[in-house]
């Protein structure tokens, strides 16, 4: 999301209430674009593992959570 735009301007442009824009901005604090991309990749890998590519769905989920947590702040 553009950092220079107000929540109200983005809300109007996206057709969302301003409070949702503010909530997403708070949730994204500490995340970089590279970190988000790496986290999405970890989720995709876990999805494949859970759907039959891996031996243990529980292990795949545990590993994904660890990787996602490590992705926050990754630059």
C-alpha positions in Angstrom: 0.0 0.0 0.0 1.3 3.5 -0.8 2.6 5.1 2.4 1.9 8.6 1.3 -1.8 8.2 0.9 -4.3 8.7 3.7 -6.5 5.8 4.8 -9.6 7.7 3.6 -8.1 8.2 0.1 -7.2 4.6 -0.2 -10.5 3.5 1.2 -12.3 5.5 -1.4 -10.1 4.2 -4.2 -10.5 0.5 -3.1 -14.1 0.7 -2.0 -13.3 -0.3 1.6 -13.9 1.4 4.9 -11.0 3.4 6.2 -10.7 1.3 9.4 -9.8 -1.8 7.3 -7.0 0.1 5.7 -5.7 1.2 9.1 -5.9 -2.4 10.4 -4.0 -3.8 7.4 -1.3 -1.1 7.8 -0.9 -2.1 11.5 -0.7 -5.8 10.5 2.0 -5.1 7.9 4.3 -3.3 10.4 7.6 -5.1 10.5 7.1 -6.9 7.1 9.1 -6.2 4.0 8.0 -7.1 0.5 10.7 -9.8 0.5 9.5 -11.2 3.8 5.9 -11.3 2.6 7.0 -13.1 -0.6 9.0 -15.7 1.4 6.1 -16.3 3.8 3.7 -16.9 0.9 6.2 -19.3 -0.6 6.4 -21.1 2.8 2.6 -21.4 2.8 2.6 -22.8 -0.7 5.2 -25.4 0.1 3.3 -26.4 3.3 0.1 -26.7 1.2 1.8 -29.1 -1.2 3.3 -31.1 1.7 -0.1 -31.4 3.5 -1.8 -32.5 0.3 0.4 -35.5 -0.2 3.9 -34.5 -1.2 5.2 -34.9 2.3 5.3 -37.7 4.8 3.9 -35.7 7.7 1.3 -33.0 7.5 2.0 -32.0 11.1 5.7 -31.6 10.4 4.9 -29.5 7.3 2.7 -27.2 9.3 5.3 -26.9 12.1 8.0 -26.1 9.6 5.8 -23.5 7.8 5.0 -21.7 11.0 8.7 -21.4 11.9 9.6 -20.2 8.5 6.8 -17.6 8.4 7.8 -16.2 11.8 11.4 -16.0 10.6 10.2 -14.0 7.5 9.0 -11.1 9.4 11.5 -8.2 9.1 13.4 -10.2 6.4 14.9 -7.8 4.0 
